[in-house]
Amino acid sequence: MFLEAFPIESLIAYMAMVVAIGTVSILWKYRKSEEVKYLLLVEVFAAFWAFTCGMEFISDTLETKIFWSQISYIGISFIPLLYFLFTTAFSQKFHLITPINIALLSIIPIITIPLALTTQYHFLVWKSVALSNLGYNTIVIKHGTWFWIFWSYSITLIIAGLYNLLLSIYEFTAYYKSQVATLLIATLIPLMGNLAYVTGINPVQGYDWTPVLFVFSGLIITFGIIQYRMFDLVPFARNNLIDTMSDGVIIVNSEGFIE
């Protein structure tokens, strides 16, 4: 009876939500760091996305599933931008994080949410929606023009974020290389799930693996925090500082750890 009320898809989605919330609780102590503020928001929106997915799978009518899938865009729309801002701050490119840049990059997410909530009137986000004809507890969506505009925008920001992290491997000191590698892996896992969903190369028809795979991303980030003391020390660009100094330097954080 319990499993009938809570199908396995819902349980997995709720587990993803719990892991995202757990990651937020671990990151909270580092919230004063600029990059962590954006990562916190990524996990908050991811938790909301996972929650709506759980509600979608627990729903037994097409109309209710459509409702929760539309609501999920409140969580989905800003994650790519927040991820890009996180990696930009982590790579110490603070000059790019300006109010005007954030405002410009927020235009598409701001437009996407109301379009998703009203897509049945204009079909710009979804052209059609139907229950899976293969017996899965999912809905199969044929996406409209605006979805592909938003998806292209999202992929562009995520690729830019990955570039920020890759560049950091060469610009930061050896201490941060393990941190960067951890963040790269945490990014690639949900990205692979999203590509499987969008391209249709999907073992489960209509199933978006992205929020579920945040379970593994959250666990990897948590591992990085514990194992590598991620965010205990503020990273700095090696090329911009160390290479231009003639004197030696030792960096110590507030807890007494030496860089």
Disulfide bonds with the S-S distance in Angstrom:
none
